[in-house]
Amino acid sequence: MSVHDIPDSRTGTGSPGVPGDPEVFAAEWEEWHRDKDARLASKHGFLAVTGLHWLSPAPQSFPGVPGTWSTGPEGVVVELDDETEFVVDGEAVRKRHAFGVIPERGGIDAVWGDTVIEVAKRGGHDIVRPRHPAHPLLVAFTGTPAYAPDPRWVVTGRYEAFDEPRPTTVGASVEGLQHVYDAPGRVVFHLDGQELSLTAFNGQAPGSLTVLFTDATSGVTTYAANRQLGVAAPGPDGTVVLDFNRATNLPCAYTDFATCPLPPTENRLPVAIEAGEKIPHERGPVS
């Protein structure tokens, strides 16, 4: 089958993934969106982050974080005063604690009272991010604006696996930072009479995919830097369903303390996908 055999299922009927009852479709979307916002607004979620601190070999202190922090060949180390106690992996920690070498995109949480201190590695750099449940960004959160769900934005396409995963370097919301992901393949689909494709990364569930993209709405009604869409594992014939109603913001749309990846250059779509989440209230008015 050639890519030209993939129909523009946005207007088709009976294609895999095309919704049936519009009321059921809308209700399922509303439940999904409520759950997504609830996870975002959890007491130690991204809206609770109060700082992004980059570690170095020289010991440093940071606002809202006890102790002095450093990193080196042996990994991240914190030195605490006699009155301070962390809980790490269920164990009480006092005075000096070595977190060890943290893998890329890995992280360890240190609990301090009602605060969680995330110790992580992003783009090859060790970082510390405190998460305070009383942070005003979290307390004031009222939900993410979004386009009304519309079945016409459910698109059937096909997954094309690469001969082997391709290491793909992308930029980040933090200037000068880069991320490298293995791209196992791409998704090809038709929209508005155009053949389009998106380089895909591995998703969280086995076999699933994640695509990062921008489109003609980016910076107008949707967040300028990136959008994310999860895609269920392809069918036996490579069929995939892209429900753009479920395109979401990444944490960097809400806070400057995120290190989110930017889409690969080839994932900048030339069409306006008027579906999914819009620019958060936290970033200003939505058109």
C-alpha positions as CSV (number, residue, x, y, z in Angstrom):
1,M,0.0,0.0,0.0
2,S,1.4,3.4,-0.9
3,V,0.9,6.5,1.3
4,H,-1.6,7.8,-1.4
5,D,-3.9,4.9,-0.4
6,I,-4.6,6.4,3.0
7,P,-8.0,8.2,3.0
8,D,-8.6,11.6,4.6
9,S,-10.6,9.9,7.4
10,R,-11.6,13.2,8.9
11,T,-14.6,13.3,6.6
12,G,-14.9,9.5,6.1
13,T,-17.3,7.1,7.7
14,G,-16.7,3.7,9.2
15,S,-12.9,4.1,9.3
16,P,-11.1,2.8,12.4
17,G,-11.2,5.3,15.2
18,V,-14.0,7.5,13.7
19,P,-16.5,8.1,16.6
20,G,-20.1,7.0,16.5
21,D,-22.5,8.7,18.9
22,P,-21.4,12.4,19.1
23,E,-22.7,12.7,22.7
24,V,-20.7,9.8,23.9
25,F,-17.7,11.1,22.0
26,A,-18.0,14.5,23.7
27,A,-18.6,13.0,27.1
28,E,-15.5,10.8,26.8
29,W,-13.4,13.8,25.8
30,E,-14.7,15.8,28.7
31,E,-13.8,13.1,31.2
32,W,-10.3,12.7,29.6
33,H,-9.7,16.5,29.8
34,R,-10.8,16.7,33.4
35,D,-8.5,13.8,34.4
36,K,-5.6,15.4,32.5
37,D,-6.0,18.7,34.3
38,A,-6.4,16.9,37.6
39,R,-3.0,15.3,37.1
40,L,-1.5,18.6,36.1
41,A,-2.9,20.2,39.2
42,S,-1.9,17.5,41.7
43,K,-0.2,18.8,44.8
44,H,3.3,18.1,43.6
45,G,2.6,18.3,39.8
46,F,4.3,20.7,37.4
47,L,2.2,23.7,38.6
48,A,3.8,23.3,42.0
49,V,7.3,23.8,40.7
50,T,8.9,27.0,42.1
51,G,12.3,26.9,40.6
52,L,14.7,25.3,38.1
53,H,18.2,25.1,39.5
54,W,21.3,23.8,37.6
55,L,23.9,22.0,39.6
56,S,27.7,22.4,39.3
57,P,30.7,21.0,41.1
58,A,30.7,24.0,43.4
59,P,28.3,23.7,46.3
60,Q,25.2,26.0,45.9
61,S,22.2,26.9,47.9
62,F,18.8,27.6,46.3
63,P,15.6,29.5,47.4
64,G,13.0,27.2,49.0
65,V,15.4,24.3,49.1
66,P,17.4,23.3,52.2
67,G,21.0,22.3,52.1
68,T,23.9,22.9,49.7
69,W,24.0,21.0,46.5
70,S,26.7,19.9,44.0
71,T,27.3,17.4,41.3
72,G,30.3,15.6,39.9
73,P,31.5,12.2,38.5
74,E,29.9,10.5,41.5
75,G,26.6,12.2,40.9
76,V,24.4,14.6,43.0
77,V,25.2,15.3,46.6
78,V,23.4,17.4,49.2
79,E,24.7,18.6,52.6
80,L,22.0,19.3,55.2
81,D,22.2,21.0,58.5
82,D,21.6,19.1,61.8
83,E,17.9,20.2,62.0
84,T,16.9,19.2,58.5
85,E,15.6,15.7,57.4
86,F,14.7,14.5,53.9
87,V,12.8,11.3,53.1
88,V,14.2,9.5,50.1
89,D,12.7,6.2,48.9
90,G,11.0,5.9,52.3
91,E,14.2,6.3,54.3
92,A,15.1,9.3,56.5
93,V,18.2,11.2,55.3
94,R,20.3,13.6,57.4
95,K,23.5,15.5,57.1
96,R,25.0,14.3,53.8
97,H,23.3,12.3,51.1
98,A,24.6,11.1,47.8
99,F,21.9,10.6,45.2
100,G,24.4,9.0,42.8
101,V,24.5,9.3,39.1
102,I,21.0,10.0,37.7
103,P,20.3,8.7,34.2
104,E,19.1,11.0,31.4
105,R,15.4,11.7,31.9
106,G,15.5,10.0,35.3
107,G,14.8,11.5,38.6
108,I,14.6,11.0,42.4
109,D,12.2,12.7,44.8
110,A,13.4,14.0,48.2
111,V,10.4,14.8,50.5
112,W,10.8,17.7,52.9
113,G,7.7,18.3,54.9
114,D,4.9,19.1,52.4
115,T,7.5,19.9,49.7
116,V,8.9,17.5,47.2
117,I,12.4,18.2,45.8
118,E,12.9,16.7,42.4
119,V,16.5,15.7,41.6
120,A,16.8,14.9,37.9
121,K,18.9,14.9,34.8
122,R,17.8,16.8,31.7
123,G,19.8,17.3,28.5
124,G,22.9,15.9,30.3
125,H,22.6,18.4,33.2
126,D,21.7,17.6,36.8
127,I,18.9,19.8,38.1
128,V,16.9,20.5,41.3
129,R,13.3,21.5,41.2
130,P,11.3,22.1,44.4
131,R,7.5,21.5,44.3
132,H,5.5,23.4,46.8
133,P,1.7,22.7,47.0
134,A,1.0,26.3,48.1
135,H,2.7,27.7,45.0
136,P,0.4,30.5,43.6
137,L,0.4,29.0,40.1
138,L,-1.1,25.8,41.4
139,V,-3.5,27.5,43.8
140,A,-4.9,29.8,41.1
141,F,-5.2,27.1,38.4
142,T,-8.8,26.9,37.0
143,G,-8.2,24.5,34.1
144,T,-6.9,24.5,30.6
145,P,-8.9,26.1,27.7
146,A,-9.5,23.9,24.7
147,Y,-11.3,23.7,21.5
148,A,-14.7,21.9,21.7
149,P,-14.3,18.2,20.8
150,D,-15.1,17.6,17.1
151,P,-15.1,14.1,15.5
152,R,-13.8,15.6,12.2
153,W,-10.4,15.9,13.9
154,V,-10.1,12.1,14.4
155,V,-7.7,11.1,11.6
156,T,-6.8,7.6,10.4
157,G,-3.2,7.2,9.2
158,R,-0.5,4.6,8.9
159,Y,2.7,3.9,10.9
160,E,5.9,3.4,8.9
161,A,8.7,1.9,11.0
162,F,12.2,2.9,10.2
163,D,14.7,0.1,9.5
164,E,16.2,0.9,12.9
165,P,15.4,3.6,15.4
166,R,16.9,7.0,14.4
167,P,18.5,9.1,17.2
168,T,16.8,12.5,16.8
169,T,18.2,15.6,18.4
170,V,15.6,18.3,19.3
171,G,15.8,21.7,21.0
172,A,14.2,22.5,24.3
173,S,12.1,25.2,26.0
174,V,15.3,26.2,27.8
175,E,17.7,28.0,25.5
176,G,20.8,26.0,24.7
177,L,19.5,22.7,26.0
178,Q,19.0,19.7,23.7
179,H,17.3,16.4,24.0
180,V,18.0,13.2,22.1
181,Y,15.3,10.6,21.5
182,D,15.2,7.4,19.4
183,A,12.5,7.8,16.7
184,P,11.2,4.3,15.8
185,G,9.2,5.5,12.8
186,R,6.8,8.0,11.4
187,V,3.0,8.4,11.0
188,V,1.7,9.3,7.6
189,F,-1.9,10.7,7.1
190,H,-4.0,13.0,4.9
191,L,-5.5,16.3,6.1
192,D,-7.2,19.0,4.0
193,G,-6.2,17.2,0.9
194,Q,-2.5,17.1,1.9
195,E,-0.3,14.2,2.6
196,L,1.5,14.9,5.9
197,S,3.8,12.9,8.2
198,L,5.1,13.2,11.8
199,T,8.2,11.7,13.2
200,A,7.2,9.6,16.2
201,F,8.9,8.8,19.5
202,N,8.1,5.9,21.8
203,G,5.1,6.5,24.1
204,Q,4.7,5.5,27.8
205,A,2.7,2.3,27.1
206,P,4.4,-0.6,25.3
207,G,4.0,-0.1,21.5
208,S,2.4,3.3,21.8
209,L,3.8,6.5,20.2
210,T,4.1,10.1,21.0
211,V,4.4,12.9,18.5
212,L,5.4,16.5,19.1
213,F,4.3,19.1,16.6
214,T,3.3,22.6,15.8
215,D,0.8,23.8,13.2
216,A,-0.7,27.0,11.8
217,T,-2.5,27.7,15.1
218,S,0.7,27.7,17.1
219,G,1.3,31.1,18.7
220,V,-2.2,32.2,17.7
221,T,-4.7,30.0,19.7
222,T,-2.4,27.2,20.7
223,Y,1.0,27.3,22.5
224,A,3.7,28.5,20.2
225,A,6.6,26.1,21.1
226,N,5.0,22.6,21.0
227,R,2.0,20.4,21.3
228,Q,2.0,16.7,22.1
229,L,-0.3,13.9,21.0
230,G,-0.3,10.3,22.2
231,V,-1.1,7.6,19.7
232,A,-2.1,4.1,20.6
233,A,-0.1,1.1,19.3
234,P,-0.5,0.6,15.6
235,G,-2.7,-2.2,14.4
236,P,-1.4,-5.3,12.6
237,D,-1.5,-3.5,9.3
238,G,0.1,-0.4,10.6
239,T,-3.1,1.6,11.0
240,V,-3.0,4.3,13.6
241,V,-5.6,6.8,14.8
242,L,-4.7,10.4,15.6
243,D,-7.3,12.1,17.7
244,F,-6.2,15.7,17.6
245,N,-8.9,16.6,20.0
246,R,-6.5,15.1,22.6
247,A,-3.5,17.2,21.6
248,T,-2.1,18.6,24.9
249,N,0.2,21.3,26.2
250,L,3.5,20.3,27.6
251,P,4.5,21.7,31.1
252,C,6.5,24.5,29.5
253,A,3.2,26.0,28.3
254,Y,2.4,26.7,32.0
255,T,5.7,27.4,33.6
256,D,9.2,28.6,32.8
257,F,10.6,25.9,35.1
258,A,10.2,23.1,32.6
259,T,12.7,21.7,30.1
260,C,10.3,20.4,27.5
261,P,11.5,19.1,24.1
262,L,10.6,21.0,20.9
263,P,9.3,19.2,17.9
264,P,11.6,17.9,15.2
265,T,11.8,20.4,12.3
266,E,9.8,18.0,10.0
267,N,6.9,18.0,12.5
268,R,5.9,21.7,11.8
269,L,2.6,21.1,10.0
270,P,1.5,23.6,7.4
271,V,-2.2,23.3,8.2
272,A,-4.3,24.7,11.1
273,I,-5.4,22.0,13.5
274,E,-8.1,23.7,15.4
275,A,-8.4,21.0,18.0
276,G,-7.0,20.1,21.4
277,E,-5.8,22.4,24.2
278,K,-5.3,26.1,23.7
279,I,-2.8,28.6,25.2
280,P,-3.1,28.3,29.0
281,H,-4.6,31.2,30.9
282,E,-1.3,31.4,32.7
283,R,0.4,32.5,29.4
284,G,-2.1,35.3,28.6
285,P,-5.4,35.7,26.7
286,V,-6.6,33.1,24.3
287,S,-7.9,34.3,20.9
